[in-house]
């Protein structure tokens, strides 16, 4: 896949209620994510491309620190979607004091993946 220039966006520029594509592993998403995040792990993105949310304007993509979301954003851009990569990922989201919600009933947290993330 040819390298694509993906716009980068600071977490402070993303509304807390924005629809965001979160490409982290399921355990990471369950532990803590942005309120409007939709989970499609990076390794499942190709098979679940039809599930990528449609938004007005560019779709923000997030992971833990920014590398997986950059790969996902490049893949999505190559398939004609308008995307932006959130700089610093969920870690930066948390550090900026933005809301995290969890799916596991525990205090929201940014955690490492329980299994190595798969490539697209």
KEKE-3310 file (N, C-alpha, C; in steps of 0.2 Angstrom, whole numbers, plus 5000, padded with zeros to 4 digits):
npx = (5004:5003:5011:5001:4997:4991:4980:4984:4977:4975:4970:4963:4956:4945:4929:4921:4910:4911:4909:4920:4933:4939:4953:4959:4963:4950:4950:4956:4948:4936:4941:4942:4937:4934:4918:4910:4916:4918:4921:4932:4944:4961:4966:4954:4949:4949:4940:4929:4925:4914:4907:4912:4910:4900:4902:4899:4911:4929:4933:4938:4951:4957:4969:4979:4991:4994:5000:4994:4982:4986:4990:4978:4971:4978:4975:4960:4959:4965:4955:4946:4940:4937:4948:4956:4970:4971:4982:4993:4984:4972:4979:4984:4971:4966:4976:4973:4962:4950:4934:4933:4925:4920:4917:4917:4912:4921:4932:4936:4951:4967:4974:4986:4986:4979:4982:4994:4992:4984:4989:4982)
npy = (4994:5011:5025:5036:5053:5058:5068:5075:5077:5086:5080:5089:5096:5088:5085:5079:5071:5066:5055:5042:5032:5018:5008:4999:4984:4973:4972:4983:4993:4990:4993:5007:5021:5034:5043:5043:5033:5020:5003:4994:4983:4985:4973:4968:4977:4977:4966:4971:4983:4989:4992:5004:5019:5032:5049:5067:5076:5073:5057:5054:5044:5033:5026:5018:5025:5031:5025:5013:5018:5027:5018:5012:5024:5027:5015:5017:5029:5025:5018:5027:5035:5049:5054:5058:5057:5054:5063:5055:5047:5037:5038:5051:5057:5054:5061:5074:5076:5072:5064:5047:5031:5016:4998:4988:4990:4994:5007:5019:5016:5017:5004:4991:4981:4965:4954:4953:4966:4963:4965:4975)
npz = (5000:4996:5004:5012:5015:5030:5038:5054:5070:5085:5101:5109:5100:5096:5098:5113:5112:5099:5085:5084:5077:5085:5085:5093:5103:5109:5123:5127:5123:5130:5143:5143:5134:5122:5123:5111:5104:5092:5091:5081:5079:5073:5066:5061:5053:5038:5035:5041:5035:5029:5041:5046:5053:5046:5044:5045:5037:5041:5047:5064:5069:5081:5093:5105:5106:5094:5083:5078:5074:5064:5054:5051:5047:5035:5028:5027:5020:5008:5003:5000:5010:5021:5033:5049:5060:5077:5087:5098:5103:5114:5126:5126:5125:5138:5146:5142:5150:5145:5144:5148:5146:5152:5147:5156:5169:5178:5184:5171:5161:5153:5145:5141:5126:5127:5119:5106:5094:5079:5061:5048)
capx = (5000:5007:5010:4996:4998:4985:4980:4984:4973:4976:4964:4959:4952:4940:4923:4921:4904:4912:4910:4928:4934:4944:4955:4963:4960:4944:4951:4958:4942:4932:4944:4941:4937:4930:4911:4907:4920:4915:4927:4934:4951:4964:4966:4947:4946:4948:4934:4923:4926:4907:4904:4916:4904:4899:4901:4900:4918:4933:4932:4944:4953:4961:4971:4982:4996:4994:5003:4989:4977:4989:4990:4971:4969:4980:4970:4954:4960:4966:4948:4941:4937:4941:4950:4961:4973:4971:4989:4994:4979:4968:4983:4983:4964:4965:4980:4970:4956:4944:4930:4933:4920:4922:4912:4917:4910:4927:4935:4939:4958:4970:4977:4989:4982:4980:4986:4997:4987:4985:4990:4977)
capy = (5000:5017:5029:5042:5059:5058:5074:5074:5081:5086:5078:5095:5099:5083:5085:5073:5067:5065:5048:5041:5025:5016:5002:4995:4978:4973:4973:4990:4997:4989:4996:5014:5024:5040:5041:5042:5029:5014:4998:4990:4982:4985:4967:4966:4982:4975:4962:4975:4990:4991:4994:5010:5024:5038:5055:5073:5078:5068:5053:5054:5037:5033:5019:5019:5031:5034:5021:5009:5023:5030:5013:5012:5029:5026:5010:5019:5034:5022:5015:5033:5038:5055:5053:5061:5053:5058:5063:5053:5042:5037:5041:5059:5059:5054:5066:5080:5077:5071:5059:5040:5027:5009:4993:4982:4992:4997:5014:5019:5017:5016:4998:4988:4975:4958:4950:4958:4969:4961:4970:4975)
capz = (5000:4995:5010:5011:5020:5034:5043:5061:5074:5092:5105:5111:5094:5095:5103:5117:5109:5092:5083:5083:5076:5089:5082:5098:5104:5113:5130:5128:5122:5136:5149:5143:5127:5121:5124:5105:5100:5089:5091:5076:5080:5067:5063:5059:5049:5031:5035:5043:5032:5029:5047:5048:5054:5041:5048:5041:5037:5042:5053:5068:5071:5088:5096:5112:5106:5087:5077:5074:5071:5058:5049:5050:5043:5029:5024:5025:5015:5002:5001:4998:5016:5023:5040:5053:5065:5083:5089:5105:5105:5120:5131:5125:5127:5145:5149:5141:5154:5142:5147:5146:5148:5151:5146:5160:5175:5182:5183:5165:5161:5146:5147:5135:5123:5131:5114:5101:5089:5072:5056:5043)
cpx = (5004:5006:5006:4997:4991:4985:4980:4980:4974:4970:4960:4954:4946:4935:4923:4915:4905:4912:4917:4928:4940:4946:4960:4959:4954:4945:4953:4952:4937:4934:4942:4942:4933:4922:4908:4911:4916:4921:4927:4941:4954:4965:4960:4945:4945:4941:4928:4922:4919:4904:4908:4910:4905:4898:4902:4907:4922:4932:4938:4945:4958:4963:4974:4987:4997:4997:4998:4984:4980:4989:4982:4968:4971:4976:4964:4954:4961:4960:4943:4938:4941:4942:4955:4963:4973:4978:4989:4989:4975:4972:4983:4976:4963:4969:4977:4964:4950:4940:4932:4927:4922:4916:4912:4915:4915:4928:4938:4947:4960:4975:4981:4985:4984:4983:4989:4992:4989:4986:4983:4977)
cpy = (5006:5021:5035:5047:5059:5064:5072:5079:5081:5084:5083:5098:5094:5084:5078:5068:5065:5057:5047:5033:5023:5009:4998:4989:4978:4975:4980:4995:4996:4992:5004:5017:5030:5039:5040:5037:5022:5009:4994:4989:4982:4979:4965:4971:4981:4971:4966:4982:4993:4994:5001:5015:5030:5044:5061:5075:5072:5064:5052:5046:5038:5026:5021:5025:5034:5030:5017:5013:5026:5024:5012:5017:5029:5021:5013:5025:5031:5019:5021:5037:5044:5054:5057:5056:5057:5057:5060:5048:5043:5039:5048:5061:5060:5060:5073:5081:5076:5065:5052:5036:5020:5004:4988:4984:4994:5004:5014:5020:5015:5010:4996:4983:4969:4953:4955:4960:4966:4966:4970:4969)
cpz = (5000:5001:5008:5017:5023:5038:5050:5065:5082:5096:5107:5106:5092:5100:5107:5115:5102:5091:5081:5081:5080:5087:5087:5099:5109:5120:5132:5127:5128:5142:5149:5136:5127:5121:5117:5101:5098:5088:5085:5076:5073:5063:5059:5054:5041:5031:5037:5041:5031:5035:5050:5048:5048:5045:5043:5042:5039:5048:5057:5070:5077:5089:5103:5111:5099:5082:5074:5071:5064:5052:5047:5045:5036:5025:5022:5020:5008:4999:5001:5004:5018:5031:5042:5058:5071:5086:5096:5107:5111:5126:5131:5127:5134:5148:5148:5146:5151:5145:5144:5149:5147:5150:5151:5167:5180:5180:5176:5165:5154:5148:5140:5132:5127:5126:5109:5096:5082:5067:5052:5038)
residu = (UNK:UNK:UNK:UNK:UNK:UNK:UNK:UNK:UNK:UNK:UNK:UNK:UNK:UNK:UNK:UNK:UNK:UNK:UNK:UNK:UNK:UNK:UNK:UNK:UNK:UNK:UNK:UNK:UNK:UNK:UNK:UNK:UNK:UNK:UNK:UNK:UNK:UNK:UNK:UNK:UNK:UNK:UNK:UNK:UNK:UNK:UNK:UNK:UNK:UNK:UNK:UNK:UNK:UNK:UNK:UNK:UNK:UNK:UNK:UNK:UNK:UNK:UNK:UNK:UNK:UNK:UNK:UNK:UNK:UNK:UNK:UNK:UNK:UNK:UNK:UNK:UNK:UNK:UNK:UNK:UNK:UNK:UNK:UNK:UNK:UNK:UNK:UNK:UNK:UNK:UNK:UNK:UNK:UNK:UNK:UNK:UNK:UNK:UNK:UNK:UNK:UNK:UNK:UNK:UNK:UNK:UNK:UNK:UNK:UNK:UNK:UNK:UNK:UNK:UNK:UNK:UNK:UNK:UNK:UNK)
# end
